[in-house]
Amino acid sequence: MTQKITEQTSRYNHLEAMSVRELLENINTEDKTVPFAVEKCIPQIEKLVLGIVARMKKGGRLFYLGAGTSGRLGIVDASEIPPSFGAPYDLIVGLIAGGDVAIRKAVEDAEDDSEAGWNELLGHHVGIDDVVVGIAASGTTPYVVGAVRNARARGMLTGCITCNPNSPVAEAAEIPIVAIVGPEFVTGSTRMKSGTAQKLILNMVSTSTMIQLGHVIDNKMVDMQLTNAKLVDRGTKMIMEETGITQYDTAKRLLLLHRSVRAAVEAVKK
């Protein structure tokens, strides 16, 4: 049986003998290779984004499924979409093996149930216009593989984000994204380079999708939620820039009245 790349022995030995500076520099050296691995995946990422956008325009949603670090990364990405882009909270959903408690604490054996992921999707009443993306650095997580296989068998668009070629999840998904980042600095610690690659790809998928769906104008998040003072200030300055209003307080009043940059700018332009 071929050893998984993500489980291969680190290129570095005797880590405990390294100074802090040596540890940091060597980790950084390894991290620098990750964007190049992700770059090779762009054609597959493009296919996935185009598929997601097409289905969201028909009312579909995007579901991420993962275990451990992979699951947490999916949840982080999904949770940041509503405040950043004003999208509904159920448009992109992150699911993790073991449920919400697993976000903070490992849940024993949760990822080994090959039916659990699909059962959770059924709880969200998934349909033909939804997209299911499995996230698994190893590509072998039963919770993820089972969900992707079931979703694809029922006609849903499926993708995966993994770091091992020819893995079960890559074979199960219609659009596999395989970022081969090589052995980890600490052998098998896939929260490091593999996790970084997954995060970069998730950023690309969700951000590109939101731009394609019209939630960004020029380079501004015009539909962002006004959840704190920083975002109110940012939105106020966007309105000033877009409308020519020179008085900060005037622009801020418009923003708070209309509750979004887009609505405030449209009101002024009318």
Secondary structure, 3 states (H helix, E strand, C coil): CCCCHHHCCCCCCCHHHCCHHHHHHHHHHHHCCHHHHHHCCHHHHHHHHHHHHHHHCCCCCEEEEECHHHHHHHHHHHHHHHHHHCCCCCCEEEEECCCHHHHCCCCCCHHHCCCHHHHHHHHCCCCCCCEEEEECCCCCCHHHHHHHHHHHHCCCEEEEEECCCCCHHHHHCCEEEECCCCCCCCCCCCCCHHHHHHHHHHHHHHHHHHHHCCCCECCECCCCCCCCHHHHHHHHHHHHHHHCCCCHHHHHHHHHHHCCHHHHHHHHHC
